[in-house]
Amino acid sequence: TSLEESPSPIVYSVDIDGDHHSTDFSSAQQSLAEKQQRQKCWLWIGLIVAVVAAVIALAISLPMTMIARRDNDNDSSNNNNNDDDKEQQPKPSDEEPNFPYECYTSTADILEEQILNAKDPTDELVLIICPNTTINMGTLNNPSENDFSVSGGDIPLTLIRSNVTVQCGLNGKRQNNCLLQNGLVHMMVGGGLAWHADYGVVDPLFATIESWVIRGMTVTGKHTPSGAFGGISVLGSYPGHGRIEDCAWIDFRATKRILAVGPSYAQQLQRVEFPPSSVELTVSNCLFDGIIYEEEFFVTFNQSLHVENSYFRNVVLSAVLEEGCGAVPNHCRNLLHCQSTSIPNACSISNVCVENFQTAGGGPILIS
């Protein structure tokens, strides 16, 4: 048997779907690539839009920031050299406050308005002090030489006519923040000390001053004495009847008294006298808090004083006057000294709260 070489194998290549399958696969790859390209384009467009918007917003806000920095007193780039750690005090402005009603920022203007409206005392006159007003009060230049002109601040809040109401804000509330600060006298009815830069010494316009009201004021700071005039906050020194309502004395240092009813020191020098009980003053719904005083807190000189619905707290004597009054009633230090023994019911206190009120001799209320 002879061996013979096997014929070479035949290999067949079979394309089942022919060229059709190859063409579809290429098209799919091309479609996917185009889709990815479109996504990249939209992504870049969105990114460009976001960058442009951010640039525009920055360009708008930058000038406003620079303006705010220029207007800020604490900006180190301005010329004020203010310290951020220091409390910023409000700056005085020559511009009148803008309120939808007429109001005043000076006690001198209050006095002038009464002078200009003096024809008929029966007409009611309401004078409003603008909310958030601080009035720095002055002192007398040389009263010992009959010079009652005022310097260093505004004149006392002075009433010289009947039927006048002076109040803080449109509703007369203490919360409207009208401050009388420092000075010799804060509120005065008559008194012989009324002075105006344009009118000189101003006397009350009528024989009595009736139906007057001071409402919603706050007194703070300390008295500024002038010679023998040691300072007093409220001076009721003209015949008539009036009220002080919803006022406050807070953190105040008095060189003598807070309130006196009767002839002022100037009137006493001029020997001015009033009939007994011709002056009547009512203090209602008032607060006295954080006060240092040296003589009687309230005192009357044969006149009438009524205190109601008020609160006294944290009132102390100055250290040098704690020894008391001995046998001399006028040297006592107390809440009320009513020097009106000849007048029935001249003084009264009702519905009053007293907390931490220091006195020296005679008890809190003294009648002599």
Secondary structure, DSSP 8 states (H G I E B T S, - for coil): ---------------SSTTHHHHHHHHHHHHHHHHHHHHHHHHHHHHHHHHHHHHHHHHHHHHHHHHHHHH-TT-TTSSS---TTS-------SS----SS--BS-HHHHHHHHHHT-S-TTS-EEEEE-TTEEEEB-EEEEGGGTEEEEESSB--EEE-SSSEEEEESTT--GGG-EEEESSSEEEEEETT--EETTTEE---SSS---SEEEESEEEEEE---BTTB--EEEEEESSEEEEEES-EEEEEE-SSEEEEES--HHHHHTT----TT-EEEEEES-EEEEEEESS-SEEEESSEEEEES-EEEEEEE-GGGTT--TT-GGG-B-SEEEE-TTSTT-EEEES-EEEEE--BSS-SEEE-
